[in-house]
Amino acid sequence: MSKTQHGMAVDVSGMASSALSSSADPPVIIGIYGLPAFGKTHLLNELRKVLDQYHYKFYDGSEVIERITGGGLAAFKQLDDEQKAEKRTTAINTIKEECRKVKKTGIVAGHFMLLSEDHDPVRIDTPADWETYTHIIYLNTPVKEIVDRTQKDSGRPDRNQLPMAALEHWQNEEKTLLRKICYENRILFALANTADHKYISKLVDHLREGDVKRNTHSVLHEMDQIISKPETKPQTVLLFDADKTLGIEDASRLFWMPAKESEDKTPLNDLFNSSLRYSYLAFQQAMLLYEESDEEKFLEHCKKAASCIMLRPEFVELLEEAAKYSHIAVVVITSWIGLIWDMVLEREGLGDKVKVIGGCRLSDKYVVTPAVKGAVVKRLQTVHDATVWAFGDSEIDLPMLKNADKAFVVVGPGEKRQRAMWKALQRAIDVDGLEAHQLLFPENAEPWLNTRMLPITTSEQLRQSIFGTLELMEATDTPSALVLQTPMRNSAMSGNQLRQAHDRCGWYLAIHHVTQVLGTEKYTMHDVHQSQTIGWRLKNEDKTVIIPIMRGGEPMAFGVSDAFPKAVFHHAKEPEEVLKKHLDGMKAVILVDAVINEGGTIAGFVKHIRQINSDIDIVVVAGVVQRDAIRGPKVLTRALSGCGKVSLVTLRTSERKYKGRGATDTGDRLFNTTHILKEL
């Protein structure tokens, strides 16, 4: 099998082939085929006029044979079949070498079959053809037009008139055989239902310019445009595959149903079951298959397919909720027809919020391969600093799932589909380190693989994880809170006195509110009479870690520790100071800070802890919280998106946005260091 300029196949792990990069690489050679009198020579002459001569060389196969044969075509016709094959081999090799030397794309008008003396079509191709051609464009002109054209072409007596049925058989045989040969030899095959030079020139330009890097760049640019449009930069991106993931049906199968005889098989089946698999070349070929439908028919099939597609109700609810948050972007990225999903989302009232990336037409200027899906995730993470939640169901989605911050395999019914995915999924987990959860639709569906390897997440758990639930408990207006906050707000209080006030505040919030959040449990103890009795303490107290955010959170954390004496106590100034070993075996974390302004510090700790342990209970204890962090703009709520349920316990909330410094900074007041700023 020859290796064309497209290189090796793109596998689902994200490995991409390199594009045409050096003079040693074979040139792009595009063959234009079709029955005699189809207008190949006329089209070639028109392309000469509109295509850039700097990039292209044009050849009529017969003219090249005439040039290399002593005595020209007349002498060539006298040769036997073996000698003719040798000349044809020399001709195509000559074209290849000339194009390689000048680094140009060759366009060759040629024949696949010609009539024998018995008026039967016979193949005249050679092995060298399939080692040279990188693309074949077959002019699928209606047979009736050929008949009319041949009858009028009195200047070509060599073109014998065949019955229309014979011509149709000849044409169908050429199309079938050429498509098969191209698939086997990694050659792109385009069936052009028009010989219009404007369309063909656009197609040729696309074929010449197409390579993996350019294609990936086009998709990444589209994603950049989507993410850059909102006024508020998204912090979280929900990235959905379409067919069998966001929707229940397979849109590509629905598209092909009107044009095929089998319900189970589409033209894509033969393509992706070939040696091309899920390579860049295969998706380029899929695009050419969709190009075989004219605009009117393509749109008609898309509308019919869209009308049959049902979105998963659980995901509809998720998307509708996501639409309420400016910091969450939702993008559907499909390897198939994006237009169908635009129609479906528009019908569901989600067209403005949910954007679609998908290319299956020449006008889209890109195709979405597995490697591209993986690259999109990396782009969102590195360039746009976004947390990516990815949802997929097939091998094509694995690079996307592997690169995502949170990955979810959508599991639906269908044994055949399971068998196709299980092996690739198993390898992705065992070899590539994929960490993912599975979403079952319906929830009583049979899970995939071992649930220890691929834990199950419910739709409700997913919703809470994405949007989070910041549960607020405040004691602002209670008499006890008013008394407790007074010394903390008194400017005359500092040093040890202020630390004691914070200590009392921590104890109060722990006893009155943290116990409500985390619960309590009974334990056996002895009373003063040495009789056994029942006592109460924080649930899993010895499996709870108190983390003061240094240095302002330490005095209040000591008060929390007084309330829960069996809890672990661990100082931390930065999130990275909380290690996995500090959370191993723990059931709950209590983060303590004196003041929360916008909540960036707290959010950093929470996100870090969630990366280590996604299930641990998290309670934040604070003396005062700026109101905008939890109401109105909800700065902290947005920052905690994707962190699941977090409980916030505070003595009071404040509308004041001023951040203290020196004499007004809580940390400096707590430790009598207000003078340091003045000295500086």
N, C-alpha and C positions, 0 to 999 in steps of 0.2 A: 504494500500500500504506500503510495507516495505521500510525502509530507508537503503540504502547500504552505504558502506564506502565513497561514493562520496558526501554524504551530500545533502543539499538543492540545488535547481537550482540556477544558476547564473542569476540574472535578469539584465535588460538593464541599471539599474542605477549603475551597477558596483559592486554590492555586490557579493562576491565570497564565495564559500563553503570552509570549511576547509578539509584538507587532513587527512588521517589516522594518528592519533596523540597519541592515548593512548590505553592501553590494553583493555579498555572498548569497543572500537570500534569493530564492527564485522570484521572478517578476509576476505581477498579476496579469493573467491572460484570460480574457473574457471571450467565450465563443458565442456567436449568434447563429442559432440553428432554426430550421423550419423546412417544410417541404419546398421543392422547386416552385418558383413563381410566387413565393410568399412575400417577396419584397425585401429580402435580406440585403441585396446589393444596393437598392435604393435607400434603405435605412442607413447602411454604412456610409454612403455619400452624404446623407443629411447630418449624420453624427460628425463627420469631418468638418462641417461648417460651424457647428455649435459647440463642440468640445475643444478644450484648450490643447493645441498641438504640442505645447511644452510637456504635457503629461501623458499624451497618448500617441500610439502608432496604430495605423489602420491597415488591415490586410484583407484581401479577398483570397480565400484559400486556393481557388483555381488559378489566380494570377501568380501566386507564389510557386505553385506546381509548374506552371508554364515557364517561370523564370529559372527554375533549377533543372529543367528537363531539356536536354539537347533536342531541338526540333519542336519544342513547345508542346501545346496540348494535343496537337495532331499526333505527334510521336508518342505522347503519354497514352493515348487511347489505343495504341497498337500493342502496348505492353501486356503481359499476362498478369493475373491477379497478384501473384507474389511480388512481381516487379513494381506494380502500382502501389502496393502496400509499403515497399521500401521508399518510393518517392514521397508518399504521403508522410511517412515517418521523418524523412529528411526535411520536408517542408515545415512541419510543426516544430521540429528542433531548431530550424533556422529562425523561425519567428521568435522562439523562446530566447535564443542566444542574442538576437538583435535587440530585443527589449531589455534583456539583462544588461547589455553593454551600455545602453543609453539611459537606463533606469526609468523606463517608461512602461505604462500599462498598454498591453496589446489588445486590440479588438479585432476578432477574426470572424468573417462570414464563412461558414462552412456547411458541410453536409454530413449527416449521420447515416442516411440510407439513400441509395439511388436505384433506379429501375434496371433490372438485368435485361438481357436480350429477350427473355421470356416475359418481360413486363411485370416481373415480381420485384418488390422492394427488397434489397439486400444491404446488409451493413457494410460500411466501408471504413469504419473507425479502426484505429490502431492502438496498441498499448501506450504508445508515446503520447497520444492525445490526452489520456487520463493521468499521465505523469506531468502534463504541462498545464492543462486548463485548471484555473482556480474557480471559475464561474461559467455557467452555461445559461444563456437567455434563449428560451424557445418561443418563437413567434407562433402563437396559437390562433392564427387567422382562420375565420370560419371557412369551411371547405367550399361553400357556394361562391365566396369571393374568389377563391382560387380558380374555380371552373370558369367564372366570367372573365377573369384576367387572362387565363390561358387561351381562351377563345379569341380574345382581342389581340393577343401577342403573336401576330403573324410573322414577326421577325425572328422567332425562335422555333423553328420546325423540329428541334431536338426534343422539345417538350411534348411528349405524346399525351393525348387526352385519355384519362382513365375515368371509369364510371365514378359517380359521387360516392357510392358505398365503398368502393375500393380505396378512394382517397381518405375517407374517414377512418377506415381500418388502418391504413398506413400511418396516418397522423396519430391515432391512439397508440399504436405500437411504438412509435418513436417516443412519445411522451412517457409511456410506461417504462420502457427500457432505459431511456436517458435518466429519468428520476432515480431508478434503481442503481444504475452505474455511478451516478453522482454521489448518492448516499454512501455507497461502498468505498468510494475513493476520496471522500472528504471534499467534494466539490459542491459549491452552492448552485442550486438549480432554480431558475426563475421562469415561470410560465407567464408570458406576456400576452394578454388578450387584446393588446393594441400594438400597432407598429408605429404609433405616434412618436416622432423623434424627441419631442419635448419631454414626454414621460420617460422614455428609454434613457435619455441623457441624464436625467435626475437619478435614475436607478444606477446607471453606470458610475456616476460620480460617487454615489453612496457606497457601491461595491469597492471602488478604488480606495476611498478614504477610510473605510471601516476597519478598525482594529480595536483590541481590547482596551488600551489606555484611553483612546478617544471616546469610546463608548462609556467607560466608567466615569470619565470627566463630565460627560453630558448629563448623566444621572445625578451625580453629586451636585452639579450646578443647579439642577432642578430642585433638589432638596434644599440647597442654600436659599433659593428664591422663596420657597415655602416657609422656611423658618425665619427668614429676615422680614417678612411682610408684617406680622403683628407688631403693635407698638410695644407690647410687653414681651421680652424675650422668653420663650418657653424654657422652663427648667426641666420638664419631664416630657418625653415623647413616647406615645404609644404607637408602636409600629406593627401593623397587622398585615399578614398575608391575606389574600382575598378568598379564592376558591377553597371550599371545604374548611375554611377557618372562620373568617368573618361571616361568610354565607354558608348555607347548608349545601347548596348545589355546586356543581362544577360548571362554571360559566363557559369554558372553552368547549366542553362537550355539548352544551346547549346551543352554542353558536353553530357548530357543525351539523347538528341534527337535521336541519332542512336539506342539507346537501349530501347526506350519506345514506347508505342502505342499512348499516348495522348500528344498533343503539349503543353497543359497547365499544366500538372502534371508530376512531377519527383519523384523519391524515397525520395527526401528531403522534399517534401510537407507533407507526412504522418508523418515524423519524427518531423519537427518543428511545426506541428499543434497538436502534442501530448502534454502530460503534461510536457514533457521535455523542451518545448519552446526553448529559446536561452541559455540554460545552458551549462556549461563545458561538462557535460555528453552528451548532444545532439551533440556537435561538435566532440567529440570523436567518437560517433556513425556515424556521417557523414563521418569521416575519414575511418571508417571500411566499409562503403558503397563504397567509392572510391577504397578501397583495393580489392573489389570483381572483379575488372578488372585487368588482368595481365599487366605487364609492356608494352608489345607491344600494346595491345588494349588501354591502358590508354594513351600512347603517341599518338596513331592514333586519338583518340577522342579529345585530347588537340589540335592537329594540325588543325583538322577540325573546332573546335570551334574558335580558334585564327584567322583562315582565314575569319570568318564571322563577326568578331568584328571591329567596326569602333569607333575610338576615337572621342570625341567631338572636332570639329575643333578649337573652342575657347580655349580649354585646350591644344591642340597641340601647338598653338602659344605661350601660356603661358609657357609651358615646354621648348620649344625651346629658349625662351628668358631667362628663369631661368638657362639654361645650360651655358649661357655666364658669369654667376656670380659665383665666387668661394665661396662666403659667403652664398649662398643659396643651400640647399639640398632638393631634391624631393624624397619622398618615397611613394610607393603605398602599402597600407596595406589592405589585403583582407581576409575575413573569408573563402574564397573558394580556388580555385586552382591557386597558384602563378605562376606555370609553364606557364599557358595560357597567363598571362599578361607579363611574360618575353618574350614570343614569339611575342606578339603584339608590345611591345615597341622596340624590336630588329628590327622588320619590319619597324617601323616608324623612325629608326635611333636614338632612345633615350635610347637604352639599357645601354650605358656607364654612362649616367647621372642619369637616374631614376632607383632606386633600388626597388625591390619587396619583401615584407614579406607576405607569405601565405603558410599554411600547410594543405594538405588534403591527405597525404600519410604517411605510417609508417616511411618511410625514412626521412620525414621532421622533425620528432621528436617533433612537437608541433602543436597545433591548435590555431586559432585566434578567441577568443570569444569577446563579447562586452566589458567585463571587461578588457581584455588584451589591447584592443584598447585604453581604457581610461588610463591604466597604462603606455602605451608607451608615451602618451602625457606628463604625469607627469615626466617620466624619462628624456625626452628631455628638459623639463623646468628646472628641479632641478639639474641633473647631468651634462648636456651639456649646460646649460644656454642659451638655444635657444628659440626664439619666434616661436610658432607653429600656423600655419594656417591650419585648418582642413576642409575637404570637404566630405560630406556624403549625403545619401539619404534615409536611412532606420533606423528602431529601433536599429539595430546592431551598428550603428554609433553614437548613442546619447551619450554614455560615452565619446567618443573621442571629440565630438563637445562641450560637457559641460566643459571639461577640457582645451580646446584649448584657446589660446589668442585671436584668431579670428576664428569664426565658420561660415560656409556657408552651407546651405541646398540646394542641387541641386534639382530643380523641373523640372520634365519632364511630358509628357502626360501619362494618364492612371488613370482612376477613382478608379479602384480596389487598385492600389498601394497607391493612395492618402488616401483612407479610412483606410488602414492598418497603415499608418504613422501618420495621423493627430492627433489621440487621444494621442498617445505617445508623439508627439511633443508638443501638447498643455500642457500636464502634465509637461514636461521638462521645459517649459517656466514658467508656473504658480507656480509650486511647487519647482522645482530644480533651478530656476533662470537662465536658459539658455538664453544667449544673442547671437543672431545669425542674419545673413542676408540670404535672399534667392536669388539664381541665377536661372533665368528662361531660359529654353532652349526649344523652341526658346524664344526670348525676349518678344514676345506677348502672351506667354503661360499664362494660368490662375494661378494667385498666390495662394500659400497655406496660410491658416489662414488669420488673419487680418494683413495688411501690416504695421500697427503701432506696432504690436507685432513682426512681422518678416519682417523688411524693405527690400526692393528690392535693389540689387546692380547689376549693369551692368558689363559685361566682361571688358569693358574699365576702369570703375572705379576700378574694382578689380586689373587690371594690374597696374594702377597708384599707388594704395595703397600698393601693394607688392614691386614693384621695386622703387617707388618714382620717382619724377622728381625734381632734384635740378636745379632750374633755376637761372643762374648766371648773374648778371649785375655788371660790373666793369667800373670804370672811370680812369683806370691806366694812360693812355697816353694822356688824354685830357688836354689842357692848364690849365683849372681851377683846375683839380685834382692835377697837378704838383705843382701849387702854394699852394693849401691847405695842401698837405702832407709835404711840406718843413719844417714848424715849428714843425710838429709832429715827424720828423726824426732828428731834430737838437738836439744834445746832450746838448747844452747850455740851452735849454728850459726845464723848469720843473715847478711844482707847478701851480699857478693860470694861468700863461701864457699858459702852455701846456693844462690846462683844457679848456681855452677859444678856443684854436686851435681845440680841440676835439669837443667842442660845435659847432663851425662853420662847422666842417666836418659832424656832425650829421644833422645839418639843411640842408646842401647842398645835402646830400644823400637822405634825406626825400623829399625835394622839387623836385629834378631832377629824382629820380629813384623809391622811394617808391610809389609816386603818379602814376607812370606808371604800377606798379604791382597791386596795390589795386584799382586804378581808382579814378576819381573825380566825384563830383556831384554839381549841381547848388543849390543855395539858394537865397532867397530874402533879400536885405539889403537896407539901405539908404545911398546915396552918400552925399557929403559935402553940397549939395543944398537941402538936406532932401527929395530928390526924390527917389522913389523906383528904384532899379536897380538889376542886376543879379551879384552875386558873385560866386566864386568857392572854394571848399574845398575838403579835402580827403573824399572819399565815406565812409559813416558810421563812420565818425570821432569820434562821441560821443560813438560809440560802438567798439572802438579800444582801446586795452590796451598796453601801452609801458612798457616793462620789462627790466630794465638795469641789466645785470649780474654783481653783485657787486664783487669788487668795481670798477674795471677798466672800466666797461661799463657805469657808471653813467654820467660823463661829456658829452659824445656823446649822451646819451639818453636825456639829457636836451636840446640839440640842436634839436633832433627829436621832443621833446615836444613843443619847440618854433614854429616849423613848423605846428604842429597839436595841438593847445591849448585846444581843447575840449576832447582830448583823455585821458583816465585813465592812471595814472602813478603808477606803483607798483614795489617796490624794491624786489629783490630776489637773494640770494647767492647760494641756493641749489634748485633743481627742486621741492622738497617737499614743499617749501614755496609758491608755486603757488597752490592755492586751487580752488575747484570747484566754490566757490562763487565769485572768482575773474574773472572767465570766463563766468559765467551765463549771458546770453543776449548779449555777445560779438560776433562780426563778424570777428575780426582780432586781431592777436597778433604780436607785433613788438619786437623781442628780440634784444638787443643791447649789443655788447661786443667790446672792443677796438681791441683785437687781437684774431684770430683763428689760432691755430697751427694744431693739428690733428682733432680737432672738437669734442672731447669726451664730453666736457662740454655742448656745444650747442646741440649735439645729445641727451644727457640726458634730457635737457629741452624740446626739441621737442617731444620725446617719451612720456614724462610725460604729456604734454599738449594734445597729441593725445589720450591718455588713458581717459582723462576727456572729451574731445570734438574732435571727429574724423573728423568733417567737417570744423572747424574754419580755416581761412586763416592764414598762418604763414610766416612772413618775418623776415629774420635775417639781421641786419645791423652791419657791422664791418669796422674798419679803415683799417686793413690789414689782409689778409688771406694767409696762407702758401700754395704754389702752389700744393704740393702733396695731399693736402686735397681735391682738386677739379679737378686735372688733373693727368694723369699717374696712380698712385696707387689709386687715388680717395678715400682716407681714409674716408672723411666725407660722400661721396655718399654711401659707404657701411654701415657706421654707421646709416644712415638715412633710410636704407631699411625698408619698411613697414610703413613709415611715410607719404606716399602720397606726394603731391606736396609741396615743400618748396622753397621759393625764397631767394636767398642770394644776398645782395647788399653790395658792398665793394668799398672803394676808390682805393685800389690797391691790387695786389697779389705779393707775394715775394717767391723767391726760397730758401731763408735762412731758415734753419730748427732749428736754435738755439733758445732755450727758455730762455727768459731774467730772470736775477736774480739781485737783488739789483739795482745797477746803470743802468742796462740795462732793468730792469723790468718796463713795462709801468705803472702798478699800483703804484709802488713805486715812479716813476718819477712824476706821476700826483699829488701825495699827499706829495711830499718831505719827503719820508720815506726811502730813499736809505741808510741812515746811520745806520738803525736798523740792517741790515744784517752784516755790518762791526763790530758793537758792539758785535754781537753774535759770 
